[in-house]
Amino acid sequence: MCEISESTSGAKNHVYPTTTATATVISPAIRRRALMRNLRIALLWVVVALLVTAYAFSRPLHDFVEYWTAAHLLLAGKNPYSLSEMFKMQQALGWRDSIPLMFLSPPWSLSILAPLGLAKSYAIAWVGWVTILTIAVAFSSRLLMDLYFGDVRIPEISDTTLNRCLFAFTFYPVLLCLKFAQTAPLMLLGVAGFLHFESKRRPVVAGTLLSITLIKPHLLYLVWLAVLFWSWQQRRWKTVASAVGFTTLLTAIVLLLDPQVCRHYWELASGPYLQAYPSGIAALVRKLLGGVGTFWIQFIPPSIGLIWFAAFWWRHHMNWSWFEQMPMLVTISVLTSAYGWHFDQTLLALPVIALAGKRAKALGRLPLNLVILYTALNVVLMLLWPFPSLALVPAPVLIAVLLFRDERAGIAYLSGERFRDAGESE
């Protein structure tokens, strides 16, 4: 605010600009409300920490027990893919099933789990592992919210960094995954990090992070197929090279601890153990047919997924955008995966955030019908949890329908920078 003051000195008038500063005064009532809100949040975190710690000391065996035993066997120079060795260690921890819970991920994944073999306390190791998974979800949520929401600030949803970090936790499979201490949050971080660094034109870092998803390569098989096709089309191989290099490094570390680990893994993967456990959306059909001699049915969904990908790539390859195509790729990959469980749908947090961000940018808010639909989906997933084969269907099917409808309607995603540029051009 500028004021004009005049004074007369001799025959001349002098004009002196003066500036008046306006201070923002925060009332005591607002300060008290903010303080009480922060105290309630802190109290909530303390309660959650106490509950998680208490649960850890109850020694939850699903599914952390397979990581714990595999890591300890690896560091002890034994076979982490041995049914007998795993069963012996798990029985000592209180495992009551007639067969062990086996670690089925490829050998390079053991490098990520190996530090667990140094822990003496099962409960403390569980807390540490779940803490890492929780941080992975929070970082993934922040990266994806920044990508798909951009500068849109919706109160209690995307207005603060904390809210952006927490958004992914509203999806029920994420919470279920943390309860079971599964590795899907690390994969979510890998694909979110890939999107982030690919948008920054840093392919080496993007490829390195994407290689984390090879913990369970079958869950994002269409993403990897797209990476190969895109790299060949663009003649840009840094992403693939860095992913291969990092995976090779992880494998080399495991080979130093167990030179026969690849052979051990192949013996387990080609044996009867894997065939005896129907999973994925084909599990229901296999169970109805009795399971015996039906292992080939597991590979019908990914065959359909490959056919879909051929059409999808042909339609979009000339104007390919990872930012725009990744939500559908992840959704169809998870839906048609040969193997999968309810908690693996943690990866669907990516298309969930993408869909929400698209609506938020179009309307400046989240529409009520979308919020109701999202809430209903979470409720359905909770109710279907006792029925694993059925629980795998609703989320990816609904998300795929919404993505397909938006594509038909011509609704495109806009990143933060592109959104600002579009607004300025208008």
VONULUM-95016 format. One record per residue (C-alpha): residue in three letters; x, y, z. Coordinates in steps of 0.5 Angstrom, whole numbers, padded with zeros to 4 digits, always signed. Example, Ala and Ser with C-alpha at 12.3 -4.5 7.8 and 13.67 -1.06 7.14 Angstrom:
BEGIN
ALA+0025-0009+0016
SER+0027-0002+0014
This chain:
BEGIN
MET+0000+0000+0000
CYS+0003+0007-0002
GLU+0001+0013+0001
ILE+0004+0020-0002
SER+0006+0025+0003
GLU+0008+0032+0001
SER+0012+0038+0004
THR+0014+0045+0002
SER+0021+0047+0002
GLY+0022+0054-0001
ALA+0018+0054-0008
LYS+0018+0046-0009
ASN+0014+0041-0007
HIS+0017+0034-0005
VAL+0013+0028-0006
TYR+0016+0022-0001
PRO+0013+0015-0003
THR+0012+0011+0004
THR+0010+0004+0005
THR+0005+0001+0010
ALA+0006-0006+0012
THR+0000-0010+0013
ALA+0001-0016+0018
THR-0003-0022+0018
VAL-0005-0023+0025
ILE-0007-0031+0027
SER-0012-0031+0032
PRO-0011-0035+0039
ALA-0017-0039+0037
ILE-0014-0041+0030
ARG-0008-0043+0034
ARG-0011-0047+0039
ARG-0015-0051+0033
ALA-0009-0052+0030
LEU-0005-0055+0036
MET-0011-0059+0038
ARG-0011-0062+0031
ASN-0004-0063+0031
LEU-0004-0067+0038
ARG-0010-0071+0035
ILE-0006-0073+0029
ALA+0000-0075+0034
LEU-0004-0079+0038
LEU-0007-0083+0033
TRP+0000-0084+0030
VAL+0002-0087+0037
VAL-0004-0091+0038
VAL-0002-0094+0031
ALA+0005-0095+0033
LEU+0003-0099+0039
LEU-0002-0103+0036
VAL+0003-0105+0030
THR+0008-0107+0035
ALA+0003-0111+0039
TYR+0001-0115+0033
ALA+0009-0116+0031
PHE+0010-0119+0038
SER+0004-0124+0037
ARG+0009-0127+0031
PRO+0004-0126+0025
LEU+0007-0132+0020
HIS+0003-0130+0014
ASP+0007-0128+0010
PHE+0013-0125+0013
VAL+0015-0132+0015
GLU+0017-0134+0008
TYR+0022-0128+0008
TRP+0025-0129+0015
THR+0026-0137+0013
ALA+0029-0136+0006
ALA+0034-0130+0008
HIS+0036-0134+0014
LEU+0037-0140+0010
LEU+0041-0136+0005
LEU+0046-0133+0010
ALA+0047-0140+0013
GLY+0049-0142+0006
LYS+0043-0147+0005
ASN+0038-0148+0000
PRO+0032-0142+0001
TYR+0028-0146-0004
SER+0028-0152+0000
LEU+0022-0155+0002
SER+0025-0159+0008
GLU+0029-0154+0010
MET+0024-0148+0010
PHE+0019-0153+0013
LYS+0024-0154+0019
MET+0025-0147+0020
GLN+0018-0145+0020
GLN+0016-0151+0025
ALA+0020-0148+0030
LEU+0017-0141+0029
GLY+0010-0144+0030
TRP+0008-0146+0023
ARG+0002-0151+0024
ASP+0000-0153+0016
SER+0003-0159+0013
ILE+0007-0156+0008
PRO+0011-0150+0008
LEU+0010-0143+0006
MET+0015-0142+0000
PHE+0019-0136-0003
LEU+0017-0136-0010
SER+0020-0130-0013
PRO+0026-0131-0017
PRO+0033-0131-0014
TRP+0035-0124-0015
SER+0030-0122-0010
LEU+0033-0125-0005
SER+0038-0120-0005
ILE+0033-0115-0002
LEU+0031-0120+0003
ALA+0038-0122+0005
PRO+0039-0117+0011
LEU+0033-0120+0015
GLY+0037-0126+0016
LEU+0042-0122+0020
ALA+0036-0120+0025
LYS+0035-0125+0031
SER+0028-0122+0033
TYR+0023-0124+0029
ALA+0018-0119+0032
ILE+0023-0113+0031
ALA+0025-0116+0024
TRP+0017-0116+0022
VAL+0017-0108+0025
GLY+0023-0106+0021
TRP+0020-0110+0015
VAL+0013-0107+0015
THR+0016-0100+0016
ILE+0020-0100+0010
LEU+0014-0102+0006
THR+0010-0097+0009
ILE+0015-0092+0007
ALA+0015-0095+0000
VAL+0007-0094+0000
ALA+0008-0087+0002
PHE+0013-0085-0003
SER+0010-0088-0008
SER+0003-0084-0006
ARG+0007-0078-0006
LEU+0010-0079-0013
LEU+0004-0081-0016
MET+0000-0075-0013
ASP+0005-0070-0016
LEU+0004-0073-0023
TYR-0003-0074-0023
PHE-0006-0069-0019
GLY-0001-0064-0021
ASP-0002-0057-0017
VAL-0009-0059-0016
ARG-0010-0057-0008
ILE-0016-0061-0005
PRO-0017-0060+0002
GLU-0016-0067+0006
ILE-0014-0070+0000
SER-0008-0067-0004
ASP-0007-0060-0001
THR-0001-0062+0004
THR+0005-0067+0003
LEU+0002-0071+0008
ASN-0004-0072+0005
ARG-0001-0074-0001
CYS+0003-0079+0002
LEU-0003-0082+0005
PHE-0008-0082+0000
ALA-0006-0089-0003
PHE-0007-0092+0004
THR-0015-0091+0003
PHE-0014-0097-0002
TYR-0016-0103+0002
PRO-0011-0108-0002
VAL-0005-0103+0001
LEU-0007-0104+0008
LEU-0008-0112+0007
CYS-0001-0112+0004
LEU+0002-0109+0010
LYS-0002-0114+0015
PHE+0001-0119+0011
ALA+0008-0116+0010
GLN+0008-0117+0002
THR+0013-0114-0003
ALA+0008-0111-0007
PRO+0009-0104-0004
LEU+0016-0104-0007
MET+0014-0106-0013
LEU+0009-0100-0013
LEU+0015-0095-0011
GLY+0019-0098-0017
VAL+0013-0097-0022
ALA+0012-0090-0019
GLY+0019-0088-0019
PHE+0020-0090-0026
LEU+0014-0086-0028
HIS+0017-0080-0024
PHE+0025-0081-0027
GLU+0022-0082-0034
SER+0019-0075-0034
LYS+0025-0072-0032
ARG+0029-0076-0038
ARG+0033-0080-0033
PRO+0033-0087-0036
VAL+0038-0090-0032
VAL+0035-0088-0026
ALA+0028-0090-0028
GLY+0030-0097-0031
THR+0034-0098-0024
LEU+0027-0097-0020
LEU+0023-0101-0025
SER+0028-0107-0024
ILE+0025-0107-0017
THR+0018-0110-0020
LEU+0022-0116-0022
ILE+0021-0119-0015
LYS+0014-0121-0018
PRO+0015-0120-0026
HIS+0009-0124-0027
LEU+0005-0118-0024
LEU+0007-0113-0029
TYR+0009-0117-0035
LEU+0005-0112-0040
VAL+0009-0106-0037
TRP+0016-0110-0039
LEU+0013-0112-0046
ALA+0012-0105-0047
VAL+0018-0102-0044
LEU+0022-0107-0049
PHE+0017-0105-0055
TRP+0018-0098-0054
SER+0026-0098-0053
TRP+0026-0102-0060
GLN+0022-0096-0063
GLN+0025-0091-0060
ARG+0032-0094-0061
ARG+0033-0092-0053
TRP+0036-0098-0049
LYS+0039-0094-0043
THR+0032-0096-0039
VAL+0033-0103-0041
ALA+0040-0103-0040
SER+0040-0100-0033
ALA+0035-0105-0031
VAL+0038-0111-0033
GLY+0045-0109-0030
PHE+0042-0108-0023
THR+0038-0114-0024
THR+0045-0118-0026
LEU+0048-0114-0020
LEU+0043-0117-0015
THR+0043-0124-0018
ALA+0051-0124-0017
ILE+0050-0122-0010
VAL+0046-0128-0009
LEU+0050-0133-0013
LEU+0056-0131-0008
LEU+0052-0133-0002
ASP+0049-0139-0006
PRO+0052-0141-0012
GLN+0047-0146-0014
VAL+0041-0142-0013
CYS+0039-0141-0020
ARG+0038-0149-0020
HIS+0035-0149-0013
TYR+0030-0144-0016
TRP+0028-0148-0022
GLU+0027-0154-0019
LEU+0022-0151-0014
ALA+0019-0147-0020
SER+0018-0153-0024
GLY+0016-0158-0019
PRO+0009-0160-0016
TYR+0009-0154-0011
LEU+0007-0149-0015
GLN+0002-0153-0019
ALA-0002-0155-0013
TYR-0004-0148-0011
PRO-0009-0145-0016
SER-0008-0137-0016
GLY-0010-0131-0020
ILE-0017-0130-0024
ALA-0016-0137-0027
ALA-0016-0140-0020
LEU-0024-0141-0019
VAL-0024-0145-0026
ARG-0019-0150-0023
LYS-0022-0151-0017
LEU-0029-0152-0020
LEU-0025-0157-0025
GLY-0022-0161-0019
GLY-0015-0158-0020
VAL-0012-0164-0022
GLY-0009-0163-0029
THR-0011-0156-0030
PHE-0005-0152-0029
TRP-0005-0150-0036
ILE-0011-0146-0035
GLN-0007-0141-0031
PHE-0004-0139-0037
ILE-0010-0137-0041
PRO-0011-0130-0038
PRO-0004-0128-0039
SER-0005-0130-0046
ILE-0011-0126-0047
GLY-0007-0120-0044
LEU-0002-0121-0050
ILE-0007-0121-0055
TRP-0010-0114-0052
PHE-0003-0111-0051
ALA-0002-0113-0059
ALA-0008-0108-0060
PHE-0007-0103-0055
TRP+0000-0102-0057
TRP-0002-0102-0065
ARG-0007-0096-0063
HIS-0002-0092-0058
HIS+0005-0093-0061
MET+0005-0087-0065
ASN+0004-0082-0060
TRP+0006-0087-0054
SER+0006-0083-0047
TRP+0008-0087-0041
PHE+0004-0082-0036
GLU-0002-0084-0040
GLN-0001-0091-0042
MET+0001-0094-0035
PRO-0005-0094-0031
MET-0008-0098-0036
LEU-0002-0103-0037
VAL-0002-0104-0030
THR-0009-0105-0029
ILE-0009-0111-0035
SER-0003-0114-0032
VAL-0006-0115-0025
LEU-0012-0117-0028
THR-0009-0122-0033
SER-0003-0124-0029
ALA-0002-0132-0028
TYR-0001-0132-0021
GLY-0004-0127-0016
TRP-0007-0125-0009
HIS-0012-0120-0006
PHE-0006-0116-0003
ASP-0002-0116-0010
GLN-0008-0111-0012
THR-0004-0106-0008
LEU-0001-0104-0015
LEU-0008-0102-0017
ALA-0007-0096-0013
LEU-0003-0093-0019
PRO-0009-0093-0024
VAL-0014-0091-0018
ILE-0010-0084-0017
ALA-0009-0083-0024
LEU-0017-0083-0025
ALA-0018-0079-0019
GLY-0013-0074-0021
LYS-0016-0074-0028
ARG-0023-0072-0025
ALA-0020-0067-0020
LYS-0016-0063-0026
ALA-0023-0063-0030
LEU-0027-0061-0024
GLY-0023-0058-0019
ARG-0025-0063-0014
LEU-0027-0070-0013
PRO-0034-0072-0016
LEU-0039-0075-0011
ASN-0041-0081-0015
LEU-0033-0083-0016
VAL-0032-0082-0008
ILE-0038-0087-0007
LEU-0036-0092-0012
TYR-0029-0092-0009
THR-0032-0093-0002
ALA-0037-0098-0005
LEU-0031-0102-0008
ASN-0027-0102-0002
VAL-0033-0105+0002
VAL-0034-0110-0003
LEU-0026-0112-0003
MET-0027-0113+0005
LEU-0033-0117+0004
LEU-0030-0122-0001
TRP-0023-0123+0002
PRO-0025-0130+0005
PHE-0026-0132-0002
PRO-0019-0130-0006
SER-0021-0132-0013
LEU-0027-0127-0013
ALA-0024-0122-0009
LEU-0019-0121-0015
VAL-0024-0119-0020
PRO-0028-0113-0018
ALA-0022-0108-0017
PRO-0019-0109-0024
VAL-0025-0110-0028
LEU-0028-0103-0025
ILE-0022-0099-0026
ALA-0021-0102-0033
VAL-0028-0100-0035
LEU-0027-0093-0032
LEU-0020-0092-0036
PHE-0023-0095-0042
ARG-0029-0090-0042
ASP-0025-0084-0041
GLU-0021-0086-0047
ARG-0027-0087-0051
ALA-0029-0080-0049
GLY-0023-0077-0051
ILE-0021-0075-0043
ALA-0013-0074-0043
TYR-0009-0074-0037
LEU-0005-0068-0036
SER+0001-0067-0032
GLY+0003-0061-0027
GLU+0007-0058-0033
ARG+0003-0060-0039
PHE-0003-0057-0034
ARG+0000-0051-0033
ASP+0002-0050-0040
ALA-0005-0052-0043
GLY-0008-0047-0038
GLU-0004-0041-0040
SER-0005-0042-0047
GLU-0013-0042-0046
